[in-house]
Amino acid sequence: MRIQGIEPWSVPWEAGPRHLHLQEEDTVGTSISAESFVSAMGTRHMEMKKSFKFCIRSLLTPCSKQEFCQAFPNFTTAEQERLHRMFIQVITSLHGNVEDEFQSVCLETQVGTALDTIEQLVEEQALDRLFSDKTNVMDVAHDLSTMKKDQIQYLTKMLETAEEQNQCLRDRVELLKKERLDVSGMANAVERLRSGSVMYGMYNSNSLHNP
């Protein structure tokens, strides 16, 4: 069965709303501008665009060629082929039109700018937290340093006190040694005095017996 009149699949698709057969220079220019646009986008903006494209692909995914041809059992194989090609072109064009419309709405509402601003604020807050953590670490290091200095001063004072006590003990020992020498000297003097007294008594006794 053939459709009478104008066959839509015989009309060049380049006349449609979205050109699928682009010239080489147009493709290069579009690629360069797309790369520049992507490089200017933030992470959140890119993730939103990726999620949107994934969603419309899921919604507008064409059926298989076999299923499509089965929907037109009264058409010849050639007609089914042309219909399927046109169907693919329509789906592809619909993808592009939806993406263009979405991009236009995002530009009008400045969604990308808002997402980039949010991303920048989040990064700044993260940096603030890192700076705060760094400050806390520095405070802890300062506190530990102060504690170490206090401990060193305390130990130094203890050493000084111990040295003073040792000096006192050494002075006491020296004093005891001196006192011992003095006592020994006195004992020798007393012994000499006693010996002298004994000798004197013996001399007097001999004098009395031998006038």
Backbone hydrogen bonds, N-H to C=O, Kabsch-Sander energy under -0.5 kcal/mol:
donor,donor_aa,acceptor,acceptor_aa,energy
10,S,7,E,-1.7
11,V,8,P,-1.2
15,A,12,P,-1.4
16,G,13,W,-2.2
22,L,20,L,-1.2
27,T,23,Q,-2.2
28,V,24,E,-2.2
29,G,25,E,-2.4
30,T,26,D,-2.7
31,S,27,T,-2.4
32,I,28,V,-2.5
33,S,29,G,-2.6
34,A,30,T,-2.4
35,E,31,S,-2.5
36,S,32,I,-2.3
37,F,33,S,-2.3
38,V,34,A,-2.7
39,S,35,E,-2.5
40,A,36,S,-1.2
41,M,37,F,-0.7
41,M,38,V,-0.9
46,M,42,G,-2.3
47,E,43,T,-2.5
48,M,44,R,-2.1
49,K,45,H,-2.1
50,K,46,M,-2.6
51,S,47,E,-2.5
52,F,48,M,-2.4
53,K,49,K,-2.5
54,F,50,K,-2.3
55,C,51,S,-2.1
56,I,52,F,-2.5
57,R,53,K,-2.0
58,S,54,F,-1.8
59,L,55,C,-2.0
60,L,56,I,-2.8
68,F,64,S,-2.3
69,C,65,K,-2.5
70,Q,66,Q,-2.0
71,A,67,E,-0.9
71,A,68,F,-0.8
72,F,69,C,-1.4
75,F,72,F,-1.3
76,T,1,M,-0.5
80,Q,76,T,-2.6
81,E,77,T,-2.2
82,R,78,A,-2.3
83,L,79,E,-2.8
84,H,80,Q,-2.4
85,R,81,E,-2.3
86,M,82,R,-2.3
87,F,83,L,-2.5
88,I,84,H,-2.4
89,Q,85,R,-2.2
90,V,86,M,-2.6
91,I,87,F,-2.6
92,T,88,I,-2.7
93,S,89,Q,-2.8
94,L,90,V,-2.8
95,H,91,I,-2.5
96,G,92,T,-2.3
97,N,93,S,-3.0
98,V,94,L,-2.6
99,E,95,H,-2.5
100,D,96,G,-2.8
101,E,97,N,-2.6
102,F,98,V,-2.6
103,Q,99,E,-2.7
104,S,100,D,-2.5
105,V,101,E,-2.5
106,C,102,F,-2.4
107,L,103,Q,-2.2
108,E,104,S,-2.4
109,T,105,V,-2.5
110,Q,106,C,-0.8
111,V,106,C,-1.9
114,A,110,Q,-2.1
115,L,111,V,-2.7
116,D,112,G,-2.7
117,T,113,T,-2.4
118,I,114,A,-2.4
119,E,115,L,-2.6
120,Q,116,D,-2.3
121,L,117,T,-2.5
122,V,118,I,-2.6
123,E,119,E,-2.3
124,E,120,Q,-2.5
125,Q,121,L,-2.6
126,A,122,V,-2.3
127,L,123,E,-2.5
128,D,124,E,-2.6
129,R,125,Q,-2.4
130,L,126,A,-2.4
131,F,127,L,-2.8
132,S,128,D,-2.7
133,D,129,R,-3.1
134,K,130,L,-2.6
135,T,131,F,-2.7
136,N,132,S,-2.6
137,V,133,D,-2.5
138,M,134,K,-2.4
139,D,135,T,-2.5
140,V,136,N,-2.6
141,A,137,V,-2.7
142,H,138,M,-2.4
143,D,139,D,-2.7
144,L,140,V,-2.8
145,S,141,A,-2.4
146,T,142,H,-2.5
147,M,143,D,-2.6
148,K,144,L,-2.6
149,K,145,S,-2.4
150,D,146,T,-2.5
151,Q,147,M,-2.5
152,I,148,K,-2.6
153,Q,149,K,-2.6
154,Y,150,D,-2.5
155,L,151,Q,-2.7
156,T,152,I,-2.5
157,K,153,Q,-2.3
158,M,154,Y,-2.2
159,L,155,L,-2.4
160,E,156,T,-2.4
161,T,157,K,-2.7
162,A,158,M,-2.7
163,E,159,L,-2.5
164,E,160,E,-2.3
165,Q,161,T,-2.4
166,N,162,A,-2.5
167,Q,163,E,-2.4
168,C,164,E,-2.3
169,L,165,Q,-2.3
170,R,166,N,-2.5
171,D,167,Q,-2.5
172,R,168,C,-2.3
173,V,169,L,-2.5
174,E,170,R,-2.5
175,L,171,D,-2.3
176,L,172,R,-2.6
177,K,173,V,-2.6
178,K,174,E,-2.4
179,E,175,L,-2.8
180,R,176,L,-2.4
181,L,177,K,-2.3
182,D,178,K,-2.5
183,V,179,E,-2.6
184,S,180,R,-2.6
185,G,181,L,-2.5
186,M,182,D,-2.4
187,A,183,V,-2.6
188,N,184,S,-2.3
189,A,185,G,-2.4
190,V,186,M,-2.9
191,E,187,A,-2.6
192,R,188,N,-2.9
193,L,189,A,-2.8
194,R,190,V,-2.9
195,S,191,E,-2.7
196,G,192,R,-2.8
197,S,193,L,-2.3
198,V,194,R,-2.4
199,M,195,S,-2.6
200,Y,196,G,-2.5
201,G,197,S,-2.4
202,M,198,V,-2.4
203,Y,199,M,-2.2
204,N,200,Y,-2.3
205,S,201,G,-2.1
206,N,202,M,-2.0
207,S,203,Y,-2.0
208,L,204,N,-1.9
209,H,205,S,-1.7
210,N,206,N,-1.7
